[in-house]
Amino acid sequence: MRRFLASAAAVAMAAALLSCSSATEPKAWTGQVCQALTPWRSEISALNAQAQAQLKAATSPVQARDSIVRLLDGAQKSTETARSRVAAAGVPDVKGGKDAANRLVTALAAVRDAYAKARRTIGALKTDPSDAFYASVVTAMGTLNQEYAQSGVNADALGSTELAKDFDEAPACAASS
């Protein structure tokens, strides 16, 4: 009976450990990441197009500032949604998987924070004189672009040839290419 109980306990413990594992099959992970990033990229593109149209129609620096702030607010929220979805994908079951997942989540957090910083900066700008306002917007957007580029939101830079291959082959990723 003791052997049976010990054996049953060992099986239960193994099952509990397996159920607690946060490792995700690599192709499933890359698919979930692509399902998070594809709508994010689309929304950022749509927000940019909308802001450009609104800026062309703007008749004052106040309207321009409001349009840019709405764009940046939407981009910040969309990026946080993508970041949380990528984090929820877990860790791919590959060598360096935890580092790759953390790197991507951290990169998206950096992008989210860059949008927030630009939103705060531009939202606080005085609109008069208008030349100074527009020059400050150009500077703030230049900083945003630089911080975005430094964030490392790039699935190819995750340091895993297996994940790179899976990103190339996953149906959810191919649809976003």
ZITA-V567371 format. One record per pair of residues at least 4 apart in sequence whose C-alpha atoms are under 7 Angstrom apart, sorted by the first residue. I is the first residue (numbers start at 0). GAP is how many residues later the second one is. Records with the same first field share a line. If there is no record, write none. Layout:
BEGIN
I: GAP ; GAP
END
This chain:
BEGIN
0: 4
1: 4
2: 4
3: 4
4: 4
5: 4
6: 4
7: 4
8: 4
9: 4
10: 4
11: 4
12: 4
13: 4
14: 4
15: 4
16: 4
21: 68 ; 69
22: 67 ; 68 ; 69 ; 70
23: 4 ; 5 ; 66 ; 67 ; 68 ; 69
24: 4 ; 67 ; 68
25: 4 ; 66 ; 67 ; 68 ; 137
26: 4 ; 139 ; 143
27: 4
28: 4 ; 60 ; 63
29: 4 ; 136 ; 137 ; 140
30: 4 ; 139 ; 141 ; 142
31: 4 ; 57
32: 4 ; 53 ; 56
33: 4 ; 138 ; 139
34: 137
35: 4 ; 46 ; 49 ; 50
36: 4 ; 45
37: 4 ; 138
38: 4
39: 4 ; 38 ; 39 ; 42
40: 4
41: 4
42: 4
43: 4 ; 31
44: 4
45: 4
46: 4 ; 24
47: 4 ; 23
48: 4
49: 4
50: 4 ; 16 ; 17 ; 20
51: 4
52: 4
53: 4 ; 13
54: 9 ; 12
57: 5 ; 6
58: 4
59: 4
60: 4 ; 66 ; 69
61: 4 ; 65
62: 4
63: 4
64: 4 ; 57 ; 58
65: 4
66: 4
67: 4
68: 4 ; 50 ; 53 ; 54
69: 4
70: 4
71: 4 ; 43 ; 44 ; 47
72: 4 ; 43 ; 46
73: 4
74: 4 ; 40
75: 4 ; 36 ; 39 ; 40
76: 4
77: 4
78: 4 ; 29 ; 33
79: 4 ; 32
80: 4
81: 4
82: 4 ; 22 ; 25 ; 26
83: 4
84: 4
85: 19
86: 18
90: 6 ; 7 ; 10
91: 5 ; 6
92: 4
95: 4
96: 4
97: 4
98: 4
99: 4 ; 58 ; 59
100: 4
101: 4
102: 4
103: 4 ; 49
104: 4
105: 4
106: 4 ; 44 ; 45 ; 46
107: 4 ; 45
108: 4
109: 4 ; 41
110: 4 ; 37 ; 40
111: 4
112: 4
113: 4 ; 30 ; 33 ; 34
114: 4 ; 29
115: 4
116: 4
117: 4 ; 22 ; 23 ; 26
118: 4
119: 4
120: 4 ; 19
121: 15 ; 18
124: 8
125: 7
126: 6
127: 5
128: 4
129: 4
130: 4
131: 4
132: 4
133: 4
134: 4
135: 4
136: 4
137: 4
138: 4
139: 4
140: 4
141: 4
142: 4
143: 4
144: 4
145: 4
146: 4
155: 8
159: 4
160: 4
161: 4
162: 4
163: 4
164: 4
165: 4
166: 6
167: 5 ; 6
168: 5
169: 4
170: 4
171: 4
172: 4
END
